[in-house]
Amino acid sequence: MKSGVTLLVIAAVVILAALALADALRPKGDSEPSAAPPATTTTRAELPTLLGTLREEAISGFVLYSDRNCRLHSLLLPRMTDDVVHNEGGGDVFHCRFEVDGGRIVDGHTSVPGNLEFRDGQIVSGDRVILTHADLVHAARRHPVVFRMNRSIPLRIRVTGLASFGVREPVVAMEVNAGRGAPQYLIALFDDEEVRAIAVTPRGPYRHLFKSSDGALIGSEDGTVITRTGRTIDPPLGLPASRAIAFSPDDRWIVRVSDTSTFLVGSPGDPEGPRIIRLPISARDLVWEPATSETSIGPPIRR
């Protein structure tokens, strides 16, 4: 019995000795923790600044805008220099809304020669009748909802905006009521008395139509743009409703004024959608004038 125990003890001692020898012969590097990978330095790309974006897009000019209190400001682009406009006596100048004719600022109470008016159910220019009530009804019935209605139902038409590409090409924004249904809203582009194109919206009436600087575009307060060919460009999805818009002097950008911000919306020809730049100003209305006589760089909106 003792001999058996002795053999087991000897065997255990031999095994422990062998393990100790193996451990002693093992390379020292194997017992040390692996070296940490070399540290790498990464440089985070700097986000573009507003001034850098405006310079890169070659956006320039003077934006005249009225703030919430109707105080007139002059904003210089691309430097974003914002100054309150003063009169000769040093006092603030107040101007709530702008009227624009072919890019020229005019007093809102001044009648510009050649302007269209809605009078006695007709569109007139001075004493000349441009469109009769029957012409307006004919255009209103082109609205898809009104078109499906019984033609015996009389239409009540309220004109909410007027502009023109020329005396023979008036553009009329209308609110159309028929029976007890909800009002329908459309813009009609005429070629003499014939309707060349219409645009419709469920959002509400088109208002404050006006021409761009070169007379090739007409804009509406909600941001809709109408081209001379009858093409309509709707405002981008996701932007807040606007209370006023203006065109850049080169017709590359539309300025949209919302309750809290001002947005520059670029040409819609980009497959990823129009470029949108937010300006941190709150305005009631505005107009954009050129800083120089040569600011046309890039594709115009009408392309």
Stockholm file with secondary structure:
# STOCKHOLM 1.0

chainA/1-303         MKSGVTLLVIAAVVILAALALADALRPKGDSEPSAAPPATTTTRAELPTLLGTLREEAISGFVLYSDRNCRLHSLLLPRMTDDVVHNEGGGDVFHCRFEVDGGRIVDGHTSVPGNLEFRDGQIVSGDRVILTHADLVHAARRHPVVFRMNRSIPLRIRVTGLASFGVREPVVAMEVNAGRGAPQYLIALFDDEEVRAIAVTPRGPYRHLFKSSDGALIGSEDGTVITRTGRTIDPPLGLPASRAIAFSPDDRWIVRVSDTSTFLVGSPGDPEGPRIIRLPISARDLVWEPATSETSIGPPIRR
#=GR chainA/1-303 SS CHHHHHHHHHHHHHHHHHHHHHHHHSCHHHHSCCCCCCCCCCCCCCCCCHHHHHHHTTCCEEEEEECTTCBEEEEEETTTEEEECBCTTSCBCBCCCCEEETTEEECTTSCCTTCCEEETTEEEETTEEEECHHHHHHHHTTSHHHHTSCTTSCEEEEEEEEEESSTTCEEEEEEEEETTSCCEEEEEEEETTEEEEEEEESSCCCCCCEECTTSSEEECTTSCEEETTSCEECCCTTSCCCSEEEECTTSSCEEEECSSCEEEECCTTSTTCCCEEEECCCCSEEEEECSSSCCCCSCCTTC
#=GC SS_cons         CHHHHHHHHHHHHHHHHHHHHHHHHSCHHHHSCCCCCCCCCCCCCCCCCHHHHHHHTTCCEEEEEECTTCBEEEEEETTTEEEECBCTTSCBCBCCCCEEETTEEECTTSCCTTCCEEETTEEEETTEEEECHHHHHHHHTTSHHHHTSCTTSCEEEEEEEEEESSTTCEEEEEEEEETTSCCEEEEEEEETTEEEEEEEESSCCCCCCEECTTSSEEECTTSCEEETTSCEECCCTTSCCCSEEEECTTSSCEEEECSSCEEEECCTTSTTCCCEEEECCCCSEEEEECSSSCCCCSCCTTC
//
